[in-house]
Amino acid sequence: MASPVYVVKVGGSAGIRDDELLDELAARHANGERFLLVHGGSDETNEVARQLGHPPRFVTSVSGFESRYTDRKTLEIFSMVYCGRRNKSLVEGLQQRGVNAVGLSGADGRIFEGEMKGALKIIEGGKKKVLRGDYSGKITRVHTELLELLLEGGFFPVLTPPAIDRESSCMMNVDGDRAAAELAKAFSARALIILSTVPGLLRDLDGDHSDPTNLISSIDLSSAEDPYSAAEGRMKKKIMGAQEAIDGGVEKVILSTANRPNPIRSALEGAGTTIFRSAVAAEESRI
């Protein structure tokens, strides 16, 4: 019987370190554990976009979530960084550690398939607006066949957005955290671990990140508390992805930092914010 799959998402913001994560992934892979690695690349994409004279534009949806407005030119820059330099940097790092990694985008083999929005409903200057020409969307299906073949063959898949639109077959930008959540659902992952530069969900993002009282150690989605109450900016999408993964049957999602030795082990042993739904609530939902 094949060992369970863990899905790890590592961000692409400024200051993130890959070496500790790659060291641990290589060691665990050598011990027979199975992982799917999903990555971002937002900071480098922003820098390249500015250098190419097409600076990034971030908008806030009417529901309060921040996202990148992705016109066709932005999609091309996005793909250049995510599918190119960032993806191959991680593949190279794993290969250097003896892991036969394979880098893929969600468009390859239609791994991530979904529906393109085409337009965004946003709040700008206190007014509601419709922003058209947007190449972003939501994943509605994960095709696992190619990834299963790679895992069975002993390869290590390294995945990144974009995804592919179901109707037009055009590439589209999708959120990396939510993509990782869909992947975890499709593989019935033992856990989804989302790693960034912060230790987890903080009560005060501007406060002391090393202060344990500033860290929200756990979130039970069955409680009456709003899981988004302390989330700001990009963290809201991480909470959304976590909630979607839990709703799809993933036991737990952990938000933690990549910038420590053995970040996976640390997360699984309690470092960071563990998001779950209590067994009592799960049982009551089936009655």
Buried (B, 14 or more C-beta within 10 A) or exposed (E): EEEEBBBBBBBBBEEBBBEBBBBBBBBBBEEEBBBBBBBBBBBBBBBBBEEEEBEBEEBBEEEEBBBBBBBEEBBBBBBBBBBBBBBBBBBEBBBEBEBEBBBBBBBBBBBBBBBBBBEBEBBEEEEEEEBEEBBBBBBEBBBBEBBBEBBEEEBBBBBBBBBBBBEEEBBBBBBBBBBBBBBBBBBEBBBBBBBBBBBBBBEEBEEEBEEEEBBBEBBBBBEEEEBBEBBEEBBBBBBBBBBBBBEBEBBBBBBBBBBBEBBBEBBBEEBBBBBBBEEEEBEEEEE
